[in-house]
Amino acid sequence: MDIMYYTSPIYGREIQNSLANELNRLHSEFVERHPHHDFKVSIMAHSLGSVISYDIITGWEPFIKRSDSSPRIHLNFELENFFCLGSPLSVFLALRQNEIFKENLNLFPMWLAKKVYNIYHPTDPVAYRFEPLVAKDYCRYKPVGIQAHGIKCDYSEVPLELIGNIDTSFEETNGTEAKAPDVKKENETFIRRISTWLNMSSSNDSKANSSNQFEVNTCPLSRNSTPVENLNHRLDYILRDSIGGSASNYLSMLYTHTSYWSNYDVAYFIYTRLFPELDKTMEDFLKPEEKIPNFDLQ
């Protein structure tokens, strides 16, 4: 329902303006209270919120006619980090590909944010990877695995790993592979619904492309792909699967899509991205018996 409202000409711009005004208000209020404070701004957006935030920053307004010269709102600050949680942004970008390629637009321009993080759960039916849209070679490589909270990890040094290789130290043998077909089926259903709502599934070819581009472990098309070594900053970060059971259970899927707010691994990862020095000194502050416990939130 939220997607239908956002993609409508009547409510789309109003949603963008409301969010942008609120973000600018909070920023102005902070500046007034701390006039001499040197700070950086980051945004953490969940689900459709990541799409709306992306559109505000990049100026994308698919629901506004080109002839509309009315001023559009923008943010009064630059972003240091843009955290996307359970984000369907890749689906929206793929469905916009004709206009994106026609305008020769950059999917993730430098002024979007200094760093973009796409954080998602492996069984979240709404979340998709960013990297294969930017560099299609990355469809052959795994996303970066987010380690358990309290574990020191230099993610910039994590090597590329082919999808065919199974890392038993990170992936638990609790039926994750068996869940892939069910997740794939739900993903394709979700994409078809979005395509219909966006009025972009009028031809058989577009329907075929939208379903093929997001199959599990396959390479989506990218006309402007770049070599693997040219992707300077990893975009995709995947959480550990701690739920177990069948991913076809709708309750489990709903949980995975909303579990980011209570996930300690997500909190620790974002906290150490905002304050990198904490990740470097954490081991010095915590004694072995004081390590953060590995709670299993279910």
Residue pairs with C-beta under 8 A, 6 or more apart in sequence:
2 48
3 48
3 194
3 197
4 197
5 11
5 12
5 15
6 12
6 15
6 48
6 51
6 52
7 62
7 63
7 197
7 198
8 63
9 63
9 64
12 61
12 62
12 63
12 64
13 61
13 63
13 64
13 72
15 52
16 52
16 55
16 56
16 61
16 72
16 73
17 73
19 49
19 52
19 53
19 56
20 56
20 73
20 74
20 75
21 73
23 43
23 75
24 75
24 76
24 77
27 41
27 75
27 76
27 77
28 76
30 39
40 80
40 81
41 77
41 78
41 79
41 80
42 79
42 80
42 81
42 82
42 83
42 113
42 274
43 53
43 79
43 81
43 82
43 83
43 113
44 83
44 85
44 270
45 52
45 53
45 82
45 83
45 84
45 85
45 87
46 85
46 86
46 87
46 260
46 261
47 85
47 86
47 87
47 88
47 126
47 257
48 88
50 84
50 85
50 87
50 88
50 89
51 87
51 88
51 89
51 92
53 82
54 60
54 82
54 89
54 112
55 61
56 73
56 74
56 75
57 75
57 79
57 82
57 111
57 112
57 113
58 109
58 112
59 72
59 74
60 96
61 72
62 96
62 99
62 198
64 72
78 111
78 113
79 112
79 113
79 114
80 113
80 114
80 115
81 113
81 114
81 115
81 116
81 117
81 273
81 274
82 112
82 113
82 115
82 116
82 117
83 117
83 119
83 270
83 273
84 116
84 117
84 118
84 119
84 130
85 119
85 120
85 260
85 266
86 119
86 120
86 121
86 124
86 126
86 127
86 256
86 257
86 258
86 260
87 118
87 120
87 126
87 127
87 128
88 126
88 127
88 128
88 190
88 194
89 118
89 128
89 130
90 128
90 129
90 130
90 133
90 214
91 128
91 190
91 191
91 194
91 214
92 194
92 198
93 100
93 107
93 133
94 133
94 210
94 213
94 214
94 220
95 194
95 195
95 198
95 200
95 210
99 105
100 107
101 223
101 224
107 133
107 134
108 116
108 130
108 134
108 235
115 233
115 273
116 130
116 233
116 235
117 235
117 237
117 270
117 273
118 127
118 129
118 130
118 143
118 235
118 236
118 237
119 146
119 237
119 238
119 239
119 260
119 266
119 269
119 270
120 127
120 128
120 129
120 236
120 237
120 238
120 239
121 127
121 238
121 239
121 241
121 256
121 257
121 259
121 260
122 176
122 183
122 238
122 239
122 241
123 176
123 179
123 183
123 241
123 243
123 247
123 252
123 253
123 256
124 253
124 256
124 257
125 183
125 186
125 187
125 190
125 253
125 256
125 257
126 190
126 257
127 257
128 187
128 214
129 138
129 139
129 143
129 235
129 236
130 235
130 236
131 138
131 139
131 141
131 143
131 231
131 234
131 235
131 236
132 138
132 139
132 219
132 220
132 222
133 220
133 222
134 222
134 226
134 231
134 235
135 222
135 225
135 226
135 227
135 228
135 230
135 231
136 219
136 220
136 221
136 222
136 225
137 225
137 226
137 227
137 228
138 228
138 231
138 236
139 217
139 218
139 219
139 220
140 162
140 163
140 219
141 160
141 161
141 162
141 163
141 228
142 160
142 161
142 162
142 163
142 165
142 167
142 238
143 234
143 236
143 237
143 238
144 155
144 158
144 234
144 236
144 237
144 238
145 158
145 167
145 170
145 171
145 237
145 238
145 240
146 237
146 238
146 239
146 240
146 265
146 266
146 269
147 153
147 170
147 265
148 240
148 265
148 294
149 264
149 265
149 267
149 268
149 269
149 292
149 294
150 268
150 282
150 286
150 291
150 292
150 294
152 279
152 280
152 282
152 283
153 279
154 279
155 234
155 237
158 234
160 228
161 167
163 217
170 240
171 241
172 240
172 241
172 242
174 241
174 244
175 244
175 245
175 246
176 241
178 246
179 246
179 247
179 248
180 216
180 217
181 216
182 246
182 247
182 248
183 216
183 247
184 215
184 216
185 248
186 247
186 248
186 253
187 214
187 216
188 211
188 214
188 215
191 210
191 211
191 214
192 201
192 207
192 210
192 211
195 201
195 206
195 207
195 210
200 206
200 210
201 207
201 210
209 221
212 218
212 220
213 220
213 221
214 220
237 269
239 263
239 265
239 266
240 265
242 296
242 297
242 298
243 252
243 255
243 256
243 298
245 252
246 252
247 253
259 297
260 266
262 297
263 297
264 292
264 295
264 297
268 292
271 278
272 278
272 279
272 282
286 292
